[in-house]
Amino acid sequence: MKALIIVDVQNDFLIKGSLEVPCGNDVIEPINHIIKNYSLVVATKDWHPSDHVSFASNHPGKKVGDVVKVDNLDQILWPDHCVQKSKGSDFPATLNAKTIKKIIFKGTNSQIDSYSGFHDNGKIHSTGLSDYLKVKNITSVDYVGLVTEYCIKFTVLDSIEEGFKTRVILNGIKGINLPESNKALNDMQSKGVELL
């Protein structure tokens, strides 16, 4: 059985969002085009409390882009984004979200970030995504969404580790930085991810 996972297609990552991804809106049409081909569609959402450790605003004297150590993990500081129940955390109105059967919330613990849809960055807590897919007898997963070099990359690498046949649909993803995105795609491919 095959599933589609839509990673973090949320207003704050789109045009005029607080953490806008260049051309991020371009993923919506390709996703809507393929979504009907899947019997199971799952989406991940960044779902941060307002005091989240990744927000530069919660670190006096620090700015967006700075890196701090939190429990021995490097933490990049971002603008406030995808705060729980905010408009920025919503799916865009143009995404065919009615086909989504399950939403996996990540980054919910204020003390640790979660780029992957499977685990937090310390791999301490699971989001429940792997168990959900296995209960649904899913063996193969296709990925689309935002952003290539962060949440796509870490979700996809964990997907391989969890034993799923894993594919990334290239016209359904966007990154922030082209060289970093290309490096992320090479990293994924080297681990056995198929790029479509």
C-alpha positions as CSV (number, residue, x, y, z in Angstrom):
1,M,0.0,0.0,0.0
2,K,1.2,3.5,-0.9
3,A,0.6,6.8,0.9
4,L,1.2,10.5,0.1
5,I,2.7,12.7,2.8
6,I,2.4,16.4,2.5
7,V,5.0,18.1,4.6
8,D,4.3,21.5,6.2
9,V,2.3,23.2,3.5
10,Q,1.2,26.0,5.8
11,N,0.5,29.7,5.4
12,D,3.6,30.8,7.2
13,F,5.9,29.1,4.7
14,L,4.0,30.6,1.7
15,I,3.9,34.1,0.1
16,K,3.6,36.8,2.8
17,G,4.1,34.2,5.6
18,S,6.5,34.9,8.5
19,L,9.0,32.3,7.1
20,E,8.2,32.6,3.4
21,V,9.8,30.1,1.1
22,P,10.7,31.5,-2.3
23,C,8.2,30.1,-4.8
24,G,6.7,28.0,-2.0
25,N,3.2,28.4,-3.4
26,D,4.3,26.6,-6.6
27,V,4.0,23.3,-4.8
28,I,0.2,23.6,-4.3
29,E,-0.9,22.9,-7.9
30,P,1.3,19.8,-8.4
31,I,0.1,18.4,-5.0
32,N,-3.6,19.0,-5.9
33,H,-3.0,17.3,-9.3
34,I,-1.6,14.1,-7.8
35,I,-3.6,13.9,-4.5
36,K,-6.4,12.0,-6.1
37,N,-4.1,9.1,-7.0
38,Y,-3.6,8.1,-3.3
39,S,-6.1,6.2,-1.1
40,L,-4.2,7.6,2.0
41,V,-3.1,11.2,2.3
42,V,-1.3,12.3,5.5
43,A,0.0,15.8,6.2
44,T,2.5,17.1,8.8
45,K,2.2,20.5,10.4
46,D,4.6,22.5,12.4
47,W,2.6,23.2,15.5
48,H,4.6,25.4,17.8
49,P,3.8,26.9,21.2
50,S,4.5,30.6,21.3
51,D,7.5,30.1,23.7
52,H,9.1,27.6,21.2
53,V,12.9,27.3,21.5
54,S,13.4,27.8,17.7
55,F,11.9,31.4,17.8
56,A,14.6,34.1,17.8
57,S,12.1,36.3,19.8
58,N,12.5,33.9,22.7
59,H,16.3,34.5,22.9
60,P,17.1,38.0,24.0
61,G,20.0,39.5,22.1
62,K,19.8,36.9,19.4
63,K,18.5,37.3,15.8
64,V,17.0,35.1,13.1
65,G,19.7,32.9,11.6
66,D,21.8,32.7,14.8
67,V,22.6,29.2,16.1
68,V,22.4,28.4,19.8
69,K,23.0,25.2,21.7
70,V,19.9,23.6,23.4
71,D,20.6,20.4,25.3
72,N,23.7,19.8,23.2
73,L,21.8,20.2,19.9
74,D,22.4,23.0,17.5
75,Q,19.3,25.1,17.1
76,I,18.9,27.6,14.2
77,L,16.8,30.5,15.3
78,W,13.8,31.3,13.1
79,P,11.1,34.0,13.0
80,D,8.0,33.1,15.0
81,H,6.0,30.7,12.7
82,C,3.2,28.1,12.7
83,V,2.1,29.0,16.2
84,Q,-0.6,26.6,17.3
85,K,-4.1,27.6,16.1
86,S,-2.8,30.7,14.3
87,K,-3.6,31.6,10.7
88,G,0.0,31.0,9.8
89,S,-0.3,27.3,11.0
90,D,-3.3,26.7,8.7
91,F,-3.2,25.0,5.3
92,P,-3.7,27.4,2.5
93,A,-7.2,27.7,1.1
94,T,-6.0,26.6,-2.3
95,L,-4.7,23.2,-1.0
96,N,-7.2,20.4,-1.5
97,A,-7.0,19.6,2.2
98,K,-10.3,17.7,2.3
99,T,-8.5,14.6,1.1
100,I,-6.1,14.6,4.1
101,K,-7.1,11.6,6.4
102,K,-4.6,12.4,9.2
103,I,-2.6,15.3,10.4
104,I,0.6,14.7,12.3
105,F,1.6,17.7,14.6
106,K,5.3,18.3,15.2
107,G,7.4,20.8,17.1
108,T,4.8,20.8,19.9
109,N,7.3,20.6,22.7
110,S,8.6,24.2,23.5
111,Q,12.0,22.8,24.4
112,I,13.0,21.0,21.2
113,D,12.5,21.4,17.5
114,S,11.2,18.8,15.1
115,Y,12.2,19.0,11.5
116,S,11.2,15.4,10.8
117,G,7.6,14.2,10.6
118,F,8.6,11.1,12.5
119,H,10.6,12.3,15.6
120,D,11.9,15.4,17.3
121,N,15.4,16.6,16.5
122,G,16.9,14.6,19.4
123,K,15.0,11.5,18.4
124,I,13.6,11.4,21.9
125,H,9.9,11.4,21.1
126,S,8.0,9.9,18.2
127,T,5.1,11.8,16.5
128,G,3.3,8.5,15.9
129,L,3.6,8.8,12.1
130,S,5.5,5.5,11.7
131,D,3.0,3.5,13.8
132,Y,0.0,5.1,12.0
133,L,1.4,4.1,8.6
134,K,2.2,0.6,9.7
135,V,-1.3,0.1,11.1
136,K,-2.6,1.2,7.7
137,N,-0.3,-1.4,6.0
138,I,1.6,1.3,4.2
139,T,4.9,0.1,2.7
140,S,5.6,2.9,0.2
141,V,5.5,6.6,0.8
142,D,5.7,9.6,-1.6
143,Y,6.6,13.0,-0.2
144,V,5.8,16.5,-1.2
145,G,5.9,19.9,0.6
146,L,8.2,22.3,2.3
147,V,11.2,22.8,2.7
148,T,13.6,20.6,0.9
149,E,16.7,21.1,3.0
150,Y,15.0,20.9,6.4
151,C,11.7,19.2,7.0
152,I,11.5,17.3,3.7
153,K,15.1,16.0,4.1
154,F,14.8,14.9,7.8
155,T,11.3,13.4,7.3
156,V,12.5,11.4,4.2
157,L,15.7,10.1,5.8
158,D,13.6,8.9,8.8
159,S,11.2,7.3,6.4
160,I,14.0,5.2,5.0
161,E,15.2,4.3,8.5
162,E,11.6,3.3,9.4
163,G,11.7,0.8,6.5
164,F,9.4,2.5,4.0
165,K,10.0,2.6,0.3
166,T,10.5,6.3,-0.1
167,R,10.1,8.6,-3.0
168,V,10.2,12.4,-3.4
169,I,8.2,14.1,-6.1
170,L,10.5,17.0,-7.2
171,N,7.8,19.3,-8.7
172,G,6.0,19.1,-5.3
173,I,8.8,20.4,-3.1
174,K,10.7,23.7,-2.7
175,G,13.7,24.8,-0.7
176,I,15.0,28.0,0.7
177,N,18.6,27.8,-0.6
178,L,19.3,26.1,-4.0
179,P,22.8,24.7,-3.2
180,E,21.6,23.4,0.2
181,S,18.5,21.9,-1.4
182,N,20.6,20.2,-4.1
183,K,22.9,18.8,-1.4
184,A,19.9,17.6,0.6
185,L,18.6,15.8,-2.5
186,N,22.0,14.1,-3.0
187,D,22.0,13.0,0.6
188,M,18.5,11.5,0.2
189,Q,19.4,9.7,-3.0
190,S,22.5,8.3,-1.4
191,K,20.3,6.7,1.3
192,G,18.1,5.0,-1.3
193,V,15.4,7.6,-1.8
194,E,13.9,7.7,-5.3
195,L,13.6,11.2,-6.8
196,L,10.7,11.5,-9.3
